[in-house]
Amino acid sequence: MFIVEYKTDRRSAPAEFRRRSGLMSYRRAWSALISAAATIIVADAALAGPREVGVWFDDTGKGAVEIFQCGSKLCGRIVWLKDPLNAKGAPLTDGYNPNPKLRNRPICGLQILGGLARQPDGTWDEGWVYDPKVGKSYDAAIELAGQKTLILTGYKGLRLLSKSFTWTKAPETLPKCDGATTAAR
């Protein structure tokens, strides 16, 4: 029978291995934590939706439109008017609509944007915009020009013959008018 004498020393192979494996476990844990955090941040950004979603003042500053997701596309409805009443004190209606049956609809809550599809370049196009001031619909595209600026482009068929309008982000505290949600088209 052999007797083996073993001295434990800090420099011995098993201790060195324990230190290295502890360091490796720490690095693996830290790496896993960073990966998980990055995944959560990316997933949260994806769930937040497009940056175009929100309430925007139109180019005149007299109205605000809430852009929202409708399926995979973007839509928008009027949610605020500086002057929501006509001269008789009644709520403004869609009086210029080419369809006489729709002329009594309230402007507040009226859907004026629809069908905007995300394009490969990150903009939104192939939609429509309705202008209740004249009762006409146009093809539409929107794109962000900054954190608080959105460009709406209206056109008929060709974007070469278009007109663009600059909308600005409205504060979250903007009071909303309460109107029925109706589509303009």
N, C-alpha and C positions, 0 to 999 in steps of 0.2 A: 504494500500500500504506500502510495506516495502522498506526501503532505505538501500542499502548495501554499506558499505564503504570498498573500496579495496585499500590497500596501496601497491605500487610497491616497492619491496625490492630486492636487489641483491640475497638474499638468498631464495627468494620465489620459489615455485615449477615451475612456468612457465619459469622463467629465467634460473634456473638450467637445465631444460629440453632443452631450446634453446642452452645452452652451450654444453651439451652432444650431441645433435643431430648435431650441427655444427662440433664437433670433429669426430663423426661417419661419417658424410658426407665427411670430409677431408680424413679419413682412407679409405673409400670406393673408393674415387676418386684416391687416391694414389695406392691402390691395383689394380684398373682397369688399371691405367697407366702402372704399372709394368707388368701386364699380357699382355697387348697389345704389349709392347716393346719385351717381351720374344717371343711372337708369331711371330713378324716380324723378329726377329733374326733367329729363327728356320726355318721359311719359306725361308728366304734369303739363309741360308746354304743349304737347300734342292734344291733351284733353281740354286745354284752355280755348282751343278753337282759333280761327283766323284773327289776326290783329285788326282786321277791318270791322269786326263785330263791335258794336257799341252805338252810342248816340252821337250824331254829327249835326252841327249847324249847317244849313245850306249856304250858298254863296251870298244870299241877301242878308242873312242873320235873322230873318223873320220867321223861320221855321226850323225844326229839328227832325231828323229822320233816324230811326233806330234800325241799324243793319243787324240782321240775325241770320242764323243758319236755318235753311229749310231743306232738309235732307243733306245732300252733298253740295248744294248750291247756296248762294246768299240771296236774301230778299231784304226789303226795307219798307217801313211804314212811318207815316207822319205821327210823331208823338208829342210835339209841342208847337204852338203857334204864338207869335208875339201878340197878334190881334186875332183871337179865335172867333170873334163875333162880327157879323155884318152891321150895316148902318141901323138896322131895325133891332139890333140886340140878339138876334138869333145866331146859332152856330153856323159857320161857313159851310157851304155844301159844294159838291162837285158840279156846279152849274154849267160849266163849259164842256162837259162830257158829250161826245158825239152821239151816245145812246141816250135818248130822252128818259128812258126808264131809270137811268143811274144818276140823274142830275140832283136828286134829293139826298144822296149819300153824304154824310158828314165828312169833311176833309180830315178832321182829327181821327186817327186810326186807319186812314186810307193807305193801302199798300201801293207804293209808287215805284218800287224796285222789285225785280224778280228774275229768276233763271240765270243769275250770274254764276258761271262755271270757272273753277280755278284753271289757269293756263300754265303751261310748263315754265314760263318765266316768272311765276308767282303772282301775276295780276289776275283779275277776274274779268271775264268778257262773255259774249254770247248771251247777254241778258237784255232786259228791257227796262226803260224808265218812263213813267207817266208824268206829264206836267199838268197839274190841275188848273194852273193859271190860264192855259190855252186849250186844254182838253185833248192833247196829242200825246202819242206814245212814240218812243224812239228806241233804237238799239242802244245798248249801254255797256260801258266798261268802267271799272274802278281800279285804282291802284293807290297805294300809300306813297306819299311824297315826304313823309317824316312821321314822327311819333304822333303828332297832333294835326296832321294835314292829309287830306284824302282828295284825289282828283277824280271827278265824275266826268266821263266823256259820253256825250250823246251824239248819235249819228244815224243816218238812214242808209243802210246797206254798206257803204264804203266809209272807212274811218278817215279817208282823205278829206271828206267833207263833213267834218265834225266840229263840235263846240265843246270846250272843256270848262268845268266849273270847279273852284276850290272850296272844299268844305273843311271846317275846323271841328276838332273834338269838343263836345259839350261836356260840362262838368257832370259828375255822377249825381249831383244834388238837384239837377234841373227837374222841376216839377213836370209831370206828364199829364197831358190832357186825357180825359177818359172818353174814348170813342170806340165804336164797334170796329173790329178788324175786318176790313173788306178789301178785296183785290180790285185794282183799277181796270185790269184788262178784261 
